[in-house]
Amino acid sequence: MTDVEGEDSYLLNVYQRFPITVERGEGATIWDADGKKYIDCMGGYGVGLIGYSNKKVIAEIEEQLKKIMVCHMSVYNNCRLRFLKKLTHIAPPGVTKIFFSNSGAESVEAALKFARKYSQKPGIISMYGGYHGKTFGALSVTHNTKYRKSFVPLLDHIKFIPYGNVGSLIDAIDDKTGTVILEPIQGETGVILPPDGFLNSVRKICDEKNVVLIFDEIQTGLGRTGKMWAGEHWETVPDIMCLAKGIAAGIPMGVTFLKPKVAEAMRVGEHSSTFAGNPIACAAGNAVLDVISEGNLVKRAAEIGNHFKCGLLELKERHPIIREVRGLGMMLAMEMRFDVRDILLDGIKNGLLMLYSGRNIIRLLPPLIMDKGMVDQALSVMDSLLVAEAKRHSI
């Protein structure tokens, strides 16, 4: 039976929780403890990139479990080597050095340290609306005051500028500035795309000022937006790139990619992690990259995502409570004119799981394997939910 209070009696109360006890998943579908079926447009906050219960992932993990589960980075491992080769093959041009960690926030923490060591400058410029995690370094470059206010002072010499404003970036750079960090497409803020030319301009300015450019591709990477990396949409390559979420199909893992010139600044012992490059996570990662490649999931995300977005735009034509539809690939959002809480809860009642961004944005991060039929089912449920929401607001 579903027990939505059992966990809460033990856990620290720091999560916004949904009234559903997830029991199992397959493909792009999950079931709760009562056997009720749901279309999953939440995707574990983007982690369920290739869906659930993938046979290749399970087989790779099982095979590695029989060999060894623990293998510190101070010794070598062939499963890890296979994964490194595959990661390097898909990395942006020239961003070929790799550091393993265990989460997106850890990947960002590593990136900030590497950039500081290379630049020898403490100043970091981040973006309004930027989200990079909640550990102290990552939190320091996360913009939203509600996350930051209880934990100041954070890192010094942090500046925030309007996302998409090149002039503000030029004005913000001073003799302490060593790093610029941004999401190519902002996720937590509500799937905000950059203006055309912005990323190219940032790259050019960072080159001119000898500033390290970090792309946080934790949510946007691995085909989510219809390109392997979101930066590809604007033909822009960073100096450092952060990756996590779907890379190991739910096994904790973070990856920080670096250009060799940045990597060469680091010395033995200056950064490490006990669980980094864990063979179980590497086995899962190997399988994930194979599934993405063999299933042509990057192209599929572009095609199915376009179908999904067109459907959302049709809903916008019928429902004036939708203010805007935006996104690329399978990273989509509907900005509403009202709070979306009731829509999300009604979605759960009707077998549809969705995410939020702030109070009035529905965010959709479905598995890349979702087909058009399931997308159409989700759109049909959304249609009925929006009719009910309009009645609530007498529209």
Rosetta blueprint (number, residue, H / E / L):
1 M L
2 T L
3 D L
4 V L
5 E L
6 G L
7 E H
8 D H
9 S H
10 Y L
11 L L
12 L L
13 N L
14 V L
15 Y L
16 Q L
17 R L
18 F L
19 P L
20 I L
21 T L
22 V E
23 E E
24 R E
25 G E
26 E E
27 G E
28 A L
29 T E
30 I E
31 W E
32 D E
33 A L
34 D L
35 G L
36 K L
37 K E
38 Y E
39 I E
40 D E
41 C L
42 M L
43 G H
44 G H
45 Y H
46 G H
47 V L
48 G L
49 L L
50 I L
51 G L
52 Y E
53 S L
54 N L
55 K H
56 K H
57 V H
58 I H
59 A H
60 E H
61 I H
62 E H
63 E H
64 Q H
65 L H
66 K H
67 K H
68 I L
69 M L
70 V L
71 C L
72 H L
73 M L
74 S L
75 V L
76 Y L
77 N L
78 N H
79 C H
80 R H
81 L H
82 R H
83 F H
84 L H
85 K H
86 K H
87 L H
88 T H
89 H H
90 I H
91 A L
92 P L
93 P L
94 G L
95 V L
96 T L
97 K E
98 I E
99 F E
100 F E
101 S E
102 N L
103 S L
104 G H
105 A H
106 E H
107 S H
108 V H
109 E H
110 A H
111 A H
112 L H
113 K H
114 F H
115 A H
116 R H
117 K H
118 Y H
119 S H
120 Q L
121 K L
122 P L
123 G E
124 I E
125 I E
126 S E
127 M E
128 Y L
129 G L
130 G L
131 Y L
132 H L
133 G L
134 K L
135 T L
136 F H
137 G H
138 A H
139 L H
140 S H
141 V L
142 T L
143 H L
144 N L
145 T H
146 K H
147 Y H
148 R H
149 K H
150 S H
151 F H
152 V L
153 P L
154 L L
155 L L
156 D L
157 H L
158 I E
159 K E
160 F E
161 I E
162 P L
163 Y L
164 G L
165 N L
166 V H
167 G H
168 S H
169 L H
170 I H
171 D H
172 A H
173 I L
174 D L
175 D L
176 K L
177 T E
178 G E
179 T E
180 V E
181 I E
182 L E
183 E L
184 P L
185 I L
186 Q E
187 G L
188 E L
189 T L
190 G L
191 V L
192 I E
193 L L
194 P L
195 P L
196 D L
197 G L
198 F H
199 L H
200 N H
201 S H
202 V H
203 R H
204 K H
205 I H
206 C H
207 D H
208 E H
209 K H
210 N L
211 V L
212 V E
213 L E
214 I E
215 F E
216 D E
217 E L
218 I L
219 Q L
220 T L
221 G L
222 L L
223 G L
224 R L
225 T L
226 G L
227 K L
228 M L
229 W L
230 A H
231 G H
232 E H
233 H H
234 W H
235 E L
236 T L
237 V L
238 P L
239 D L
240 I E
241 M E
242 C E
243 L E
244 A L
245 K H
246 G H
247 I H
248 A H
249 A L
250 G L
251 I L
252 P L
253 M L
254 G E
255 V E
256 T E
257 F E
258 L E
259 K L
260 P H
261 K H
262 V H
263 A H
264 E L
265 A L
266 M L
267 R L
268 V L
269 G L
270 E L
271 H L
272 S L
273 S L
274 T L
275 F L
276 A L
277 G L
278 N L
279 P H
280 I H
281 A H
282 C H
283 A H
284 A H
285 G H
286 N H
287 A H
288 V H
289 L H
290 D H
291 V H
292 I H
293 S H
294 E H
295 G L
296 N L
297 L H
298 V H
299 K H
300 R H
301 A H
302 A H
303 E H
304 I H
305 G H
306 N H
307 H H
308 F H
309 K H
310 C H
311 G H
312 L H
313 L H
314 E H
315 L H
316 K H
317 E H
318 R H
319 H L
320 P L
321 I L
322 I E
323 R E
324 E E
325 V E
326 R E
327 G E
328 L E
329 G L
330 M L
331 M E
332 L E
333 A E
334 M E
335 E E
336 M E
337 R L
338 F L
339 D L
340 V L
341 R H
342 D H
343 I H
344 L H
345 L H
346 D H
347 G H
348 I H
349 K H
350 N L
351 G L
352 L E
353 L E
354 M L
355 L E
356 Y E
357 S E
358 G L
359 R L
360 N L
361 I E
362 I E
363 R E
364 L E
365 L L
366 P L
367 P L
368 L L
369 I L
370 M L
371 D L
372 K H
373 G H
374 M H
375 V H
376 D H
377 Q H
378 A H
379 L H
380 S H
381 V H
382 M H
383 D H
384 S H
385 L H
386 L H
387 V H
388 A H
389 E H
390 A H
391 K H
392 R H
393 H L
394 S L
395 I L
